[in-house]
């Protein structure tokens, strides 16, 4: 059984099951994906993905604003918290820092990230962090603001092993996407091999970053299996072990998701000592 720990179900490409999230979810379930975390890019997205979650018991959601979104007004800590509480989010995000592009000034990104981290700390919810070309600033704010007992995840990780190890030391998980399967991603495959398995998550980030052999196509949650297969091959272990451990890791981090799982998944959690 697999978990897609980061997907944008409200943004699926029309070429993927006609853009129908329910059909995409069914396709993923047919491959053994049993839990989905639907990620908000803006706070305005949260009600729609919350409605999707109410329709599908295996979908949980986050609440937050992407660092490259350009809102009319920056959300306050209280606003972020209100969206998360009202819509029963299991995490805050995605948030973070992206210095690759310059359409949102760095100081604005830093303040927005800080507010999300403060909301996460106040609500005792894990934080989902997007980081690109902002290593030092990302780690500094995590050290300053995040309770290690609550922690979070560096999603769609593309940095090096040293940053991964620093994040793990701060109580974070590392989530690998389809990028790990790309031919030029050897540094990322080193991360897949050397980060402790009990600190790894898997994701699609769909509809983006489809894995090999689907690269260039719109991504979908079913293809999280290819990410797990790559990790298993790199580590020389079975895909069943990757599936089991990354599922346990997901519920260890996103504890608010665990009560909603099926009896079948509860058995998995019980064997992992999580329920």
C-alpha positions as CSV (number, residue, x, y, z in Angstrom):
1,X,0.0,0.0,0.0
2,X,1.2,3.5,-0.9
3,X,0.6,7.1,0.1
4,X,0.8,10.0,-2.3
5,X,2.0,12.5,0.3
6,X,1.7,15.6,-2.0
7,X,-0.7,16.0,-4.9
8,X,-2.7,18.9,-6.4
9,X,-6.0,17.2,-7.0
10,X,-7.7,20.5,-7.9
11,X,-5.2,21.2,-10.7
12,X,-5.1,17.9,-12.6
13,X,-4.5,18.3,-16.3
14,X,-7.6,17.8,-18.6
15,X,-5.6,15.1,-20.4
16,X,-5.6,13.1,-17.2
17,X,-8.9,11.2,-16.8
18,X,-10.6,14.3,-18.3
19,X,-9.3,16.3,-15.3
20,X,-11.7,14.3,-13.1
21,X,-10.1,13.9,-9.6
22,X,-12.4,11.0,-8.8
23,X,-11.3,9.1,-11.8
24,X,-7.7,9.8,-11.1
25,X,-8.1,8.6,-7.5
26,X,-9.8,5.4,-8.7
27,X,-6.8,4.8,-11.0
28,X,-4.4,5.2,-8.1
29,X,-6.4,3.0,-5.8
30,X,-6.2,0.3,-8.5
31,X,-2.4,0.4,-8.1
32,X,-2.5,0.2,-4.3
33,X,-2.4,3.9,-3.3
34,X,-4.6,4.1,-0.2
35,X,-4.1,7.7,1.0
36,X,-3.7,11.1,-0.6
37,X,-2.7,14.5,0.8
38,X,-4.2,17.2,-1.4
39,X,-2.1,20.3,-1.1
40,X,-3.3,23.9,-1.2
41,X,-1.3,26.4,-3.3
42,X,-3.4,29.4,-2.1
43,X,-5.7,29.8,0.8
44,X,-8.6,30.4,-1.6
45,X,-8.1,26.8,-2.9
46,X,-8.7,25.3,0.6
47,X,-12.5,25.2,0.5
48,X,-12.5,23.3,-2.8
49,X,-10.0,20.7,-1.8
50,X,-11.8,20.4,1.5
51,X,-15.0,19.6,-0.4
52,X,-13.1,16.9,-2.3
53,X,-11.8,15.5,1.0
54,X,-15.4,15.2,2.2
55,X,-16.3,13.2,-0.8
56,X,-13.3,10.8,-0.5
57,X,-12.4,9.4,2.9
58,X,-8.9,8.6,1.8
59,X,-8.1,12.3,0.9
60,X,-6.8,14.7,3.5
61,X,-5.8,18.3,2.9
62,X,-3.3,21.0,3.8
63,X,-3.9,24.8,4.2
64,X,-1.3,27.4,3.1
65,X,0.1,29.6,0.4
66,X,2.9,28.8,-2.1
67,X,5.9,31.1,-1.8
68,X,5.5,32.3,-5.5
69,X,1.8,33.1,-5.2
70,X,1.1,36.8,-5.5
71,X,-1.9,37.6,-3.3
72,X,-3.7,41.0,-3.0
73,X,-2.9,40.9,0.7
74,X,-0.5,38.8,2.7
75,X,-2.3,36.4,5.1
76,X,-1.9,36.9,8.8
77,X,-1.0,34.1,11.2
78,X,-4.6,34.2,12.4
79,X,-6.0,33.9,8.9
80,X,-3.8,30.9,8.1
81,X,-4.9,29.2,11.3
82,X,-8.5,29.9,10.6
83,X,-8.4,28.3,7.2
84,X,-6.7,25.2,8.7
85,X,-9.0,24.8,11.6
86,X,-12.2,25.5,9.7
87,X,-11.4,23.0,6.9
88,X,-9.7,20.4,9.2
89,X,-6.3,20.5,7.5
90,X,-3.8,18.0,8.7
91,X,-0.8,20.2,7.8
92,X,0.2,23.8,7.0
93,X,1.5,24.5,3.5
94,X,2.7,24.3,1.1
95,X,4.9,27.2,2.1
96,X,8.5,28.0,2.0
97,X,11.1,29.9,-0.1
98,X,11.8,29.9,-3.8
99,X,14.6,32.2,-4.8
100,X,14.9,30.8,-8.3
101,X,12.3,33.3,-9.6
102,X,12.1,36.9,-8.6
103,X,8.4,37.6,-9.0
104,X,7.9,37.7,-5.2
105,X,10.5,39.7,-3.3
106,X,12.6,37.6,-0.9
107,X,11.7,39.6,2.2
108,X,8.0,39.1,1.4
109,X,8.6,35.3,1.0
110,X,10.6,35.2,4.3
111,X,7.8,37.0,6.2
112,X,5.1,34.8,4.7
113,X,7.1,31.6,5.5
114,X,7.6,32.8,9.1
115,X,3.9,33.4,9.5
116,X,3.1,29.9,8.2
117,X,5.6,28.4,10.6
118,X,4.1,30.3,13.5
119,X,0.6,29.1,12.6
120,X,1.9,25.5,12.4
121,X,3.6,25.8,15.8
122,X,0.4,27.3,17.3
123,X,-1.8,24.5,15.9
124,X,0.8,21.8,16.4
125,X,0.5,20.8,12.8
126,X,3.4,19.7,10.6
127,X,4.6,22.1,7.9
128,X,5.0,21.2,4.2
129,X,8.0,23.2,2.9
130,X,8.9,24.1,-0.7
131,X,12.5,25.2,-0.9
132,X,14.5,26.1,-4.0
133,X,17.9,27.9,-4.0
134,X,17.2,29.1,-0.4
135,X,19.0,26.4,1.6
136,X,20.4,28.6,4.4
137,X,17.3,30.7,4.9
138,X,15.0,27.7,4.9
139,X,17.0,25.9,7.5
140,X,17.5,29.0,9.7
141,X,13.7,29.6,9.9
142,X,13.0,26.0,10.6
143,X,15.5,26.1,13.5
144,X,14.0,29.3,14.8
145,X,10.3,28.5,14.5
146,X,9.5,24.8,14.2
147,X,8.9,22.5,17.2
148,X,11.0,19.4,16.4
149,X,8.3,17.2,18.0
150,X,5.8,18.4,15.4
151,X,8.2,18.8,12.5
152,X,7.4,18.8,8.8
153,X,8.6,17.7,5.4
154,X,10.8,19.2,2.7
155,X,8.6,18.2,-0.2
156,X,9.8,17.4,-3.8
157,X,13.3,17.5,-2.4
158,X,15.9,18.5,-5.0
159,X,18.8,19.6,-2.8
160,X,21.9,17.7,-1.7
161,X,22.5,15.0,0.9
162,X,24.0,17.5,3.4
163,X,20.8,19.6,3.5
164,X,18.7,16.4,3.8
165,X,20.7,15.3,6.8
166,X,20.4,18.8,8.4
167,X,16.7,18.8,7.9
168,X,16.3,15.3,9.4
169,X,18.3,16.4,12.4
170,X,15.7,19.2,12.9
171,X,12.9,16.6,13.0
172,X,11.9,16.8,9.3
173,X,11.2,14.2,6.7
174,X,12.4,14.2,3.1
175,X,9.9,13.6,0.3
176,X,11.0,12.4,-3.1
177,X,9.0,12.9,-6.3
178,X,9.3,11.6,-9.8
179,X,12.5,13.7,-10.2
180,X,14.4,10.9,-8.5
181,X,13.8,8.8,-11.6
182,X,15.2,11.3,-14.1
183,X,18.4,10.4,-15.8
184,X,20.4,13.4,-14.6
185,X,19.2,13.1,-10.9
186,X,22.1,11.0,-9.6
187,X,22.6,13.3,-6.6
188,X,19.0,12.9,-5.7
189,X,19.3,9.1,-5.9
190,X,22.2,9.3,-3.4
191,X,19.7,11.0,-1.1
192,X,17.3,8.1,-1.8
193,X,20.0,5.6,-0.9
194,X,21.4,7.3,2.2
195,X,18.7,9.1,4.1
196,X,17.3,6.7,6.7
197,X,14.2,4.9,5.3
198,X,12.2,5.9,8.3
199,X,12.6,9.6,7.3
200,X,11.5,9.3,3.6
201,X,8.1,10.0,2.1
202,X,7.0,9.6,-1.5
203,X,4.9,11.9,-3.6
204,X,3.8,12.8,-7.1
205,X,3.4,16.6,-6.9
206,X,0.9,15.8,-9.7
207,X,0.0,17.2,-12.2
208,X,3.7,18.1,-12.3
209,X,7.0,16.1,-12.6
210,X,5.8,12.8,-14.0
211,X,8.3,10.1,-13.4
212,X,10.1,7.9,-16.0
213,X,8.6,6.3,-18.1
214,X,5.9,8.9,-18.2
215,X,8.1,12.0,-18.2
216,X,6.6,14.8,-20.3
217,X,3.1,13.7,-19.6
218,X,0.8,15.3,-17.0
219,X,1.4,13.5,-13.7
220,X,-1.2,11.7,-11.6
221,X,-1.3,10.0,-8.2
222,X,-1.1,6.5,-9.6
223,X,2.4,7.1,-10.6
224,X,3.7,7.4,-7.0
225,X,4.4,3.7,-7.4
226,X,7.2,4.5,-9.8
227,X,8.8,6.7,-7.2
228,X,8.7,3.8,-4.7
229,X,10.1,1.4,-7.3
230,X,13.1,3.7,-7.9
231,X,13.8,4.0,-4.2
232,X,13.6,0.3,-3.7
233,X,16.0,-0.3,-6.6
234,X,18.5,2.2,-5.3
235,X,18.4,0.8,-1.8
236,X,18.4,-2.9,-2.9
237,X,15.2,-3.7,-1.0
238,X,11.7,-4.7,-1.9
239,X,9.1,-2.3,-3.0
240,X,6.9,-3.7,-0.3
241,X,9.3,-2.5,2.3
242,X,9.4,1.0,0.8
243,X,5.6,1.0,0.7
244,X,5.2,-0.1,4.3
245,X,7.8,2.2,5.8
246,X,6.8,5.4,3.8
247,X,3.2,4.7,4.8
248,X,4.1,4.4,8.4
249,X,6.3,7.6,8.1
250,X,3.3,9.5,6.6
251,X,1.1,8.7,9.6
252,X,3.9,9.4,12.1
253,X,4.2,12.9,10.6
254,X,0.6,13.7,9.7
255,X,-1.0,12.2,12.8
256,X,-4.3,14.0,12.3
257,X,-4.8,11.9,9.2
258,X,-4.6,8.5,11.0
259,X,-8.1,8.3,12.5
260,X,-9.7,8.5,9.1
261,X,-7.9,5.5,7.6
262,X,-9.5,2.2,6.7
263,X,-9.4,-0.9,8.9
264,X,-6.9,-2.4,6.4
265,X,-4.6,0.6,6.8
266,X,-5.1,0.6,10.6
267,X,-3.6,-2.9,10.6
268,X,-0.5,-1.5,8.8
269,X,-0.2,1.2,11.4
270,X,-0.6,-1.3,14.2
271,X,2.2,-3.4,12.9
272,X,4.3,-0.3,12.7
273,X,3.4,0.6,16.3
274,X,1.7,3.9,15.4
275,X,-1.8,3.1,16.6
